[in-house]
């Protein structure tokens, strides 16, 4: 019995946190032993059981002959193989050892630029991943000596400065790191992922956010970015030293991350060498301990994937004064903001979000209210939407009929060709 109405109850009920424990299992093990239950003692009800696990290498699932859905189509076994990078996965795929591989920018270019090559006919654009990526701004940054980085904090508290980033960054080259063939497919102007929530009439919730923002064909506007830059420099004159230093951290020794960071640096610094400079910095082994806890970063790129299908699961990560707001607490440090105008903006956004979360009896009104909150957050550039992940790959899996759990999943013994995957996509969106 719920303590309050919850429109998202059904999608939440499908999450792991709601998996029931049979009373018989508790009786058998004893309450005190349930938390530390071993795989050999655990009762199973799913289509597969884990029959082998090699840490850092493989895990194998085997069909559960006692599974209740006797009409479902299951694989005899499914093996996950851990690989070190995309190139290793590509080599394994071409040797027939794995069923798919995501292609990095360089790998994709090598195949795409050789139309007569063996693998060219098998290039497919993957189904968009269920994640939305953003620039998360740190509003309470510290210097390496632990003292507040007032220059960055004063700059990022200024709305015109944030809006110059929102509108003035041409992200095409960044999207091309994932998908240089069709980079615009990675464009993200909302916070929430598309194809997550739908109105009763079938409209995508994110479409409503777009409408509220007034975008017709993307967000990038060089002239608007320039205007906000000039406004920010005027409003911050005497308060901030230009160019503003933006510290962006990556893992040391990771060439792919360095290549991406170099592209980001180029995109941001295109706003003007007199305005902003990006410093690419590194951490050794643990970003949380070395960077985010001491609050050394200016910005973080991170993505959110829905735990359940309700806007609350996205907007709730950014609320002010809420210890459960993951991104607001982990990266943006909003509760440590000292600028009164920025605090007021965050409080207004948070009130919009809380009002939306309190609407239970009308899903259209609930979604409309959340779309208002989300648009407000973006209009004030509290967070900057960045990209969706739409990779190219080689694959024997039809991800357009994947429903989770390796159940009733259409696959092929031979790699799918480009035209086949385009038809899978067309059929999926025609439903």
N, C-alpha and C positions, 0 to 999 in steps of 0.2 A: 504494500500500500504506500503510495507516494505521499510525501508531506505537503506537496503543492503540485499544481498542474504543470506538466512538462511536455510540450509539443515534440521535443526531441527524444522522448523516452524510447521509442522503437529503435532508432539507430543506435542509441546508447546501449540498448539491451544486446546488441550484436557484438559489443566490444568485450575484450578479454576480462575486464574488471567485473563483468556481470556473469561470467561462466559459473554455473552452480556447482556446488560440491555435494554429492549424494550423502544423505545421512548415514547410509551403510558404511561408506568409506570412513567417516568420522568415528563411527562406532568401532570399526575394525582397528584403526590406528591409535585412537585416543586423541582427544582435543590437543593435548600438548605436543603431539607429533605431526600434526597436519602441516604446520609451517615448513618443516624441514623434510617433507616427503620426498623420497627418491623416485626416479623414473620407474623403477621396478615395482614400487608400491602404488603408484598413482593409478586411479581408475580412469579409463578413457571412453569417450563417446564420439570422437571425431572420425573422419574417413581414413586417417593414417595414424600410425604410431611411430615414434622415433626409435629406430632399431640400431643406429650407430651414430656416435658423435666423436669426432677427432678434433680437439681444440685447435683453432687456427687453420684447419684444413678442410674437413668435410662434415656434413651431417646428412643422414639418410633416413627417409620416411618410407614405411612399408604399408601397403594397403591393409586396412582393418577389415578382416573377413566378417566381423560381427557388427559392422556399421549398419545402422537401421535402414538407410536408403538403398535398397537392393537394386533399384533401377538406375542409379547413378553410374556414370562412367569414370572409373578410377585407373590411375597408373599402378602397375605392380609395385614399382619403387620410384621415389624421387630423391635425387641426390643434389644437395647444394655443394658447390665447390668454391672455396675462397681463392680469389686470384689477386695479384698484387696491383694490377692496373689494366686499363683498357687494351693496351697492346697485347698483354699476356692473354686476355680473354679472346681477343681477335685471333691470335694464333691457335688457341684451343678450339675455337669454333671452326676454323678452316681445316683443322685436323679431325673434326668430327667428335670432339671430346665434350663439348658443351652445346647447348641448344640456342643460345643467343649471345650477342655481344654488342655493347654500346660502343659507337665509334667516336673517338676524340676528333677534334678539328683536323689535326694533321692526318690521321688515318682516313677520315672521310674524304679529304682532298685527294689523297693518293688514289683512292678507288674511283672517285667521281670524275677526276680529270683524265681517266683512261677508259673511254666508252667501250673499247674493244677488250677490256680486261675480263678475267674470269668472273669476278664478283660484282661487276657493275650492274648486271640485271637483277641482282638481289638486294640492292639498296632500298630500304624502306624507312619512311618517316614514322617514328614510334608514336603510339598513342600518348597524349600529354600526361606527364606524371601528375599525381594528385597532390601537388605542392604549389604554393605561391611564395615567391622569394621577394625580399625587400631589403632596402638600405635601412638599418636601424641606427639612429643617431644617438650618441652618448651625450646626455645633457649635463653630466657631472664628471667630466674627464679629469684625471690626475696626470701630473707629470711623472717621470720616472722616479723622482725623489719623494713622491707621495703627496706633494702639495697640489692644490687645484690648478688646472690649466685654464686660467681665467680668460686668456685670449680666445681659445676655442669655445669655452662655455658661453662667453658673451656673444660671440658670433652666431653660434647655433641657436641661441635663445631668440635671435632676431628673425621674425617671420619672413621678411624679404630675402634674407640670406638663404633660408631653407627653400623658399619658392624659386630662387634662382637655380637651385639644384634640381628641384622637381621639374621645371620646364626647360632648363637650359642644357640638360645632358642628352646628347645624341647617343643612345645606347646600342645602335645597330652593330658596332664592332664587338660589343660585349655579347649580344645575342648570338653573333656569328661564332663565338667560341663553342657554342652548343650546336648551332644549326646555321652554317654559312650558306646553305642552299636556299633556305627560306627563313631568314632571321626574324622577319616580322611575326612569324607564328609564335615566337617566344615573348612577344610584347605583353606586359602586364600593367594595367593602369588602375586596377582595383587591389584591395588587400586580400580579398577572399578568392579562392580558387574557383574557376568556372566548373560547370557540370557537377556541382555539389548539392545545391539546393534549388528547388523549383517551386514557383508559385502554383496554386491549384489549377491555373489556366495553362500551365506548361512553360511559362517564361523562366529563363535562368535568372536567379537572384542577382548575379553580377551585372546583367544587362540593366537592371534598375539602378545600380550604383553608377554605371556609365551615364545613364540618362540624367541622374542628379548632378554629375560632374559637368555635363554639357559637352562631352567629347564626341566628335563625329568620326574622326580618323586618327586616333592616337593623341599622345600628350605633348610630344616634343614641339617646342615653339622657340626658335632661336631668338626672335625679337623680344618675346616676353621674358625669356631668361636674361637677356641683356638689360632690359628695363628693371627687373628685380635686382640684378647685380648693382646697377647704378644707385638704386634706392637704398640697398643695404650698405653700400660704401658711404653714402651720405649720412644715413642714420647712425652708423657705427663710427663715424669719424671722431677721433679723440678717445674712443673707448676700446678700439681694437687695432692692432698692428697688422697691416697687410703686407704681403699675402698671408692669409690665414693658413696655418699648418694643419693638415688633415693626416692623422696617423692611421695607417691601414696595416693590420697584422696578418701574416700568413705563416704556415708551418715551415721551418727551416729545411732546406734541401728538397722541397717539393717543386719541381720544375713546372708542372701544370699550374699550380697555384701562383707561381711567380709570373708565368705568361699571362694569366688572367689579371693579376694585379697590375701588370704593366699596361694592359689595355685600359683598365679602370683609371689609372693615373693619367693616361693620354686623354681620356674622355672628360675627366673632371678638370684638368688643367687647360682644356680648350676654352674654358670660361675666361681665361686670361691669367698670364703669369703675374700680373699686378694684383690678382684677387685671391688665388688659392693655390697651394702646393700640396701634393700628395707625397707623403713619406712612406715608402714600403718598408715595414719592419717585420721582424721574425720572432717567433717563440720556438723553444727547443722541443718540448714534448707535450705540454698540456696548456692549451689556450685558456682554459678556465682559471687555472691557478696562476699562470704567468701573465695573463693579459686582462681577462674580464673581471675577475675578483678585485684586482688592484685598480681597475677602471682606467687603463692606459690607452684604450682604443678611442678613436673619434667616431668611426662607423664600423658596422659589422654587416656582412651579407649573410642572411640566414633565411630559411624557408619554413613554412608551417604547413603541415598536412593535417587534415581534419581527423580528430578522434571520433567525432560524430557529426552528422549532417545537420548543423544548425549554425546560423551566423554567430551565435554566442560563443562558439568554440574558437572563432577567429578574433572577434572584437574583444572578447574577454582577456586576451593576452596583452592588451595595451592600456588597460585602465589605470587611472591615477589613484594612489592610495589603497591599492589592492595587492596584498602580498601574494595572491594566487595568479597575478597577471605576469606570465612567464617572461615575455620579452621586455615589458616595461621595467621589470625588476632585474633581469639578467644582463641586458645590454644597454637600455636607455637610462636606467637609474633615475626614473621620473620623480621618485619620492625625495630625491636630494636636490631638485631644482630650487634655485633661489630667486629667479626672475619672476616678479609678480604677474606680469602680463602673460608669460608662458604658463604659469600655474593656473591662471584663470581660464586660459584656452583649454588646458587639459581637463580642468574640472567641468567645463561645459561639455566637452566631448564625453567624459565619463558619465555625466548625467544623462546624455542622450542614449548611451549604451545601456545604462541601468533601467531607463524607462522602457527601452525595447525589450529587455529581458523579462520585464514584468507583464508583458502582453501574452496571455495564454490562450484566449478564447477565439482568436481570429488570426490565422496564419498569414493572411495578406497584410493585415495591419502590423503584425510582428515583423515581417520581412521589410515592409516599407520603413518602419522605425529604425531597424538596423541599417538599412541602406542610407538613411539620413545620417546616422552616426558615422558610418564608414566614409561617406562622402565628406563630412565635416573634417574627419581626421586627415584625409588626403588634401582637401582644400587648404588646410593650414600646414600641410607638409610635416605633420608630427612623425610620420613614417613615410618613406618614399618607395612605392611599389616598383619592382625592378624587372622580374621576368618569370615566365613559366618555363618548365624544362621540357622541351620537345626535341629529343635527340633523333639521330639517324642510327640505324642498326642493321645487323644481319641476324635473321631469326627464323626459327622453326615453330614459333608460338604465335597464335592469333590472340593478341591482347585485347581485341575488341569483343571477345566473348568470354574473357576471364572474369569470373565472379568470386574468386578467392578460394583458397583451400585446395587447389589442384583437383577440383571436382568439375566434371563435364567440360573440360577445357579442350578446345580444338587445337591440335598440333599436327605437324607434318614430319615425315621422315626426311624430306628434302627442304632446303631453305625456301621460304616464300619469295616470290618475285614481286617487283615493284607494283605491277598492275594488280596482282592479287590483293596486296595490302590496301591499295587505294579502293578496291571494291569492298573490302571489309569495313573500311571507314565510311564509305558511302552508305552501305547497308545499315551500319550502326546509327548514323545520324538521320536516316530515313524513318526510323522506328517512331 
